[in-house]
Amino acid sequence: MFFEENKLLLIAGPCSLENEEVTFSAAECLVALRNKFPELKIVFKGSFDKANRTSIYSERGVGLEEGLRLLGEVKNRHGLPVTTDIHLPEQAAPVSEICDVLQIPAFLCRQTDILTAAARTSRIVSVKKGQFLSPHEMKHIANKLKESKAQEIWQIERGTTFGYNNLVVDMRSFTTMKSNGCPTIFDATHSVQLPGTNQNGTGGERAFVPTLARAALASGADGLFFEIHPEPAKATCDAANQIALKDFPQIISDCLYLWKAVKRLPVKI
């Protein structure tokens, strides 16, 4: 298995693979973290297509071909495992030729055809719990993947719809979802989204990202997911909740300190 109990799994990268500068700047940040903190298990994430944007006028991304080229460059140049999200069953095979992990978006988490297609690639399948699901319902998704012979399954908590334009995170989710026998990861940046609160898109409350990340680790999360960007205000998507590269190392350092305490591992003061 890729996942290791004695390492904190970290999935991070820009929301969209906007261009080489954004992509490689984020990758270099992760390489620096890998070199500084050997207790991290890092996977680079970036999307080639933002298929569920709020507005039809929103930027979609660089597309499959260019996206896989950029992810391949990250993998070859920096030695980082890579992941991206797929939106159609037929994307699973070509994406698996480059990516170590196939991510299933929250809105598609119950789509049996896309789950089985991802499982058949023999790659790790990382599936986000839909905002519309209770944590208890993730057992059905995990079972679909297990029955489809998925090599390894990761579950990602990304908040639950709470009324209009808001998400909340139930910290009981990590215990509930871990009972499925699969690692559970907390998506710290998508969980602070305020869907539909901008004129043509999604808002967010970036200030709460570190707080929720630490709370998730204290509640038993096995890993963390962040979207990071050199200049979040200029990002083509999720500008309100992505973390600036300059702030990311301190957030991870603080999270590691807490994770070690929860795991009862030696902590340097």
C-alpha positions as CSV (number, residue, x, y, z in Angstrom):
1,M,0.0,0.0,0.0
2,F,1.1,3.6,-0.6
3,F,-0.5,4.8,2.6
4,E,1.6,4.4,5.7
5,E,0.3,4.6,9.3
6,N,3.5,6.3,10.5
7,K,3.5,9.1,7.9
8,L,1.1,11.9,7.5
9,L,-0.5,11.8,4.0
10,L,-0.5,15.2,2.3
11,I,-2.2,15.9,-1.0
12,A,-1.6,19.4,-2.2
13,G,-1.3,21.5,-5.3
14,P,-3.2,24.3,-7.2
15,C,-6.9,24.0,-7.8
16,S,-6.3,24.2,-11.6
17,L,-3.2,23.5,-13.6
18,E,-3.3,27.0,-14.9
19,N,0.2,27.1,-16.4
20,E,3.8,26.0,-15.9
21,E,4.6,28.7,-13.5
22,V,1.8,28.0,-11.1
23,T,2.2,24.2,-11.4
24,F,6.0,24.1,-10.9
25,S,6.0,26.7,-8.1
26,A,3.6,24.6,-6.1
27,A,5.6,21.4,-6.8
28,E,8.8,23.1,-5.6
29,C,7.0,24.1,-2.4
30,L,6.1,20.5,-1.8
31,V,9.6,19.2,-2.6
32,A,10.9,21.6,0.1
33,L,8.4,20.2,2.6
34,R,9.4,16.7,1.7
35,N,13.0,17.4,2.2
36,K,12.3,19.1,5.6
37,F,9.8,16.7,7.0
38,P,10.5,13.0,6.2
39,E,7.4,12.1,8.2
40,L,5.2,13.4,5.3
41,K,3.9,11.3,2.4
42,I,3.2,13.8,-0.3
43,V,1.1,13.6,-3.5
44,F,0.9,16.5,-5.9
45,K,-2.6,17.4,-7.1
46,G,-3.9,19.6,-9.9
47,S,-7.0,19.6,-12.1
48,F,-6.9,19.6,-15.9
49,D,-10.6,20.4,-16.1
50,K,-12.9,22.2,-13.7
51,A,-16.1,20.6,-14.9
52,N,-18.4,21.8,-12.2
53,R,-17.8,25.5,-12.2
54,T,-20.7,27.8,-11.0
55,S,-20.9,29.8,-14.2
56,I,-20.7,28.7,-17.8
57,Y,-18.3,31.7,-18.4
58,S,-15.8,30.4,-15.8
59,E,-12.4,29.1,-16.9
60,R,-12.4,25.3,-17.3
61,G,-8.6,24.6,-17.3
62,V,-5.9,23.5,-19.6
63,G,-7.5,20.3,-20.8
64,L,-6.7,16.6,-20.6
65,E,-3.6,16.5,-22.9
66,E,-1.9,19.6,-21.5
67,G,-2.9,18.7,-18.0
68,L,-1.3,15.2,-18.2
69,R,1.8,16.8,-19.7
70,L,2.2,19.1,-16.7
71,L,1.5,16.3,-14.2
72,G,4.1,14.1,-16.0
73,E,6.6,16.9,-15.8
74,V,6.0,17.3,-12.0
75,K,6.4,13.5,-11.6
76,N,9.6,13.2,-13.7
77,R,11.2,16.5,-12.6
78,H,10.5,16.4,-8.9
79,G,9.8,12.7,-8.1
80,L,6.4,13.4,-6.7
81,P,3.5,11.1,-7.1
82,V,0.6,12.9,-8.8
83,T,-3.2,12.9,-8.8
84,T,-6.0,14.6,-10.7
85,D,-9.8,14.3,-10.8
86,I,-11.6,12.6,-13.5
87,H,-15.2,13.4,-14.6
88,L,-16.0,10.7,-17.1
89,P,-15.4,6.9,-17.0
90,E,-13.4,7.1,-20.3
91,Q,-10.9,9.4,-18.7
92,A,-9.8,6.8,-16.2
93,A,-7.5,4.8,-18.5
94,P,-5.5,7.7,-20.1
95,V,-5.2,9.5,-16.7
96,S,-3.9,6.3,-15.1
97,E,-1.0,6.2,-17.5
98,I,0.5,9.3,-15.7
99,C,-1.3,9.6,-12.4
100,D,-0.6,7.4,-9.3
101,V,-4.0,8.3,-7.8
102,L,-7.3,8.9,-9.5
103,Q,-9.5,11.4,-7.7
104,I,-13.3,11.1,-7.9
105,P,-15.0,14.5,-7.4
106,A,-17.6,14.9,-4.6
107,F,-20.5,15.5,-7.0
108,L,-19.7,12.2,-8.8
109,C,-18.9,10.0,-5.8
110,R,-22.0,7.8,-6.2
111,Q,-21.6,7.3,-10.0
112,T,-21.0,3.6,-10.3
113,D,-19.5,3.7,-13.8
114,I,-16.8,6.2,-12.9
115,L,-15.9,4.3,-9.7
116,T,-15.6,1.0,-11.5
117,A,-13.6,2.5,-14.3
118,A,-11.2,4.0,-11.8
119,A,-10.9,0.8,-9.9
120,R,-10.0,-1.2,-13.0
121,T,-6.9,0.9,-13.7
122,S,-5.2,-0.7,-10.6
123,R,-4.3,2.8,-9.4
124,I,-5.2,4.2,-6.0
125,V,-8.8,5.7,-6.0
126,S,-9.3,8.7,-3.9
127,V,-13.0,9.6,-3.6
128,K,-14.5,12.7,-2.0
129,K,-17.6,12.4,0.1
130,G,-20.4,14.3,-1.5
131,Q,-21.6,17.4,0.3
132,F,-25.0,15.7,0.2
133,L,-24.0,12.5,2.0
134,S,-23.7,11.5,5.6
135,P,-20.4,9.9,6.6
136,H,-22.3,6.6,7.1
137,E,-23.2,6.4,3.5
138,M,-19.6,6.3,2.4
139,K,-19.6,2.5,3.2
140,H,-21.6,2.0,0.0
141,I,-19.0,3.8,-2.1
142,A,-16.2,2.0,-0.5
143,N,-18.0,-1.3,-1.2
144,K,-18.4,-0.4,-4.8
145,L,-14.7,0.1,-5.1
146,K,-13.8,-3.0,-3.2
147,E,-16.1,-5.1,-5.3
148,S,-14.4,-3.6,-8.4
149,K,-11.0,-4.7,-7.1
150,A,-9.6,-1.2,-6.4
151,Q,-6.0,-1.5,-5.4
152,E,-6.2,1.0,-2.6
153,I,-9.0,3.4,-1.5
154,W,-8.8,6.8,0.1
155,Q,-11.9,8.6,1.5
156,I,-11.9,12.4,1.6
157,E,-14.1,14.5,3.9
158,R,-14.9,17.9,2.4
159,G,-17.7,19.2,4.5
160,T,-21.5,18.8,4.3
161,T,-24.1,21.2,2.9
162,F,-25.6,23.2,5.8
163,G,-28.5,25.3,4.6
164,Y,-27.8,27.6,1.7
165,N,-24.3,28.6,0.7
166,N,-22.5,27.0,3.6
167,L,-20.6,23.8,4.6
168,V,-19.9,22.3,8.0
169,V,-17.5,19.5,9.0
170,D,-18.7,16.9,11.4
171,M,-15.6,15.7,13.2
172,R,-17.3,12.4,13.9
173,S,-16.9,11.7,10.2
174,F,-13.3,10.5,10.5
175,T,-14.2,7.7,13.0
176,T,-17.3,6.7,11.0
177,M,-15.5,6.6,7.7
178,K,-12.4,4.8,9.0
179,S,-14.7,1.9,10.0
180,N,-14.8,1.2,6.2
181,G,-11.2,0.0,6.5
182,C,-9.8,2.8,4.3
183,P,-7.7,5.9,5.2
184,T,-9.7,9.1,5.7
185,I,-8.3,12.4,4.6
186,F,-9.6,15.9,5.4
187,D,-9.9,18.4,2.5
188,A,-9.1,21.6,4.5
189,T,-9.6,24.1,1.7
190,H,-12.8,23.0,0.0
191,S,-14.4,22.6,3.4
192,V,-14.3,26.4,3.9
193,Q,-16.1,27.2,0.7
194,L,-19.2,29.3,0.6
195,P,-20.8,28.0,-2.6
196,G,-22.5,30.5,-4.8
197,T,-21.7,33.5,-2.6
198,N,-19.7,35.4,-5.3
199,Q,-21.4,36.9,-8.2
200,N,-20.4,34.1,-10.6
201,G,-18.7,31.6,-8.4
202,T,-17.8,30.2,-5.0
203,G,-16.6,32.2,-2.0
204,G,-14.7,31.0,0.9
205,E,-13.2,31.7,4.4
206,R,-9.5,30.9,4.1
207,A,-8.8,32.0,7.7
208,F,-10.5,28.9,9.0
209,V,-8.4,26.4,7.0
210,P,-5.6,25.9,9.7
211,T,-8.1,25.6,12.5
212,L,-10.2,22.9,10.7
213,A,-7.0,21.1,9.6
214,R,-5.8,20.8,13.2
215,A,-9.2,19.8,14.4
216,A,-9.4,17.0,11.8
217,L,-6.1,15.6,12.8
218,A,-7.1,15.7,16.5
219,S,-10.3,13.8,15.5
220,G,-8.3,11.0,13.8
221,A,-7.9,12.1,10.1
222,D,-5.1,10.1,8.4
223,G,-4.1,12.9,6.0
224,L,-4.8,16.4,4.7
225,F,-5.7,17.9,1.4
226,F,-4.9,21.5,0.5
227,E,-5.1,23.6,-2.6
228,I,-2.2,26.0,-2.8
229,H,-1.2,28.8,-5.1
230,P,1.6,31.4,-5.5
231,E,-1.0,34.2,-5.4
232,P,-4.4,32.9,-4.4
233,A,-6.2,36.2,-5.3
234,K,-5.1,35.7,-8.9
235,A,-6.2,32.0,-9.1
236,T,-8.7,31.1,-11.8
237,C,-10.7,29.0,-9.3
238,D,-11.2,28.8,-5.6
239,A,-9.3,32.1,-5.1
240,A,-11.1,32.6,-1.7
241,N,-9.9,29.4,-0.1
242,Q,-6.6,28.4,-1.6
243,I,-3.5,28.8,0.6
244,A,-0.6,31.0,-0.4
245,L,2.7,29.1,-0.9
246,K,4.5,31.4,1.5
247,D,2.1,30.5,4.3
248,F,1.9,26.8,3.6
249,P,5.1,25.5,5.4
250,Q,4.1,27.0,8.7
251,I,0.6,25.5,8.5
252,I,2.1,22.1,7.8
253,S,4.6,22.4,10.6
254,D,1.9,23.2,13.0
255,C,-0.2,20.3,11.7
256,L,2.7,17.9,12.0
257,Y,3.3,18.9,15.6
258,L,-0.3,18.1,16.5
259,W,-0.4,14.9,14.4
260,K,2.7,13.6,16.3
261,A,1.1,14.3,19.6
262,V,-2.1,12.4,18.6
263,K,0.1,9.5,17.4
264,R,2.2,9.7,20.6
265,L,5.3,10.2,18.6
266,P,8.3,12.3,19.8
267,V,7.6,16.0,19.4
268,K,10.3,18.6,19.4
269,I,9.5,21.7,21.4
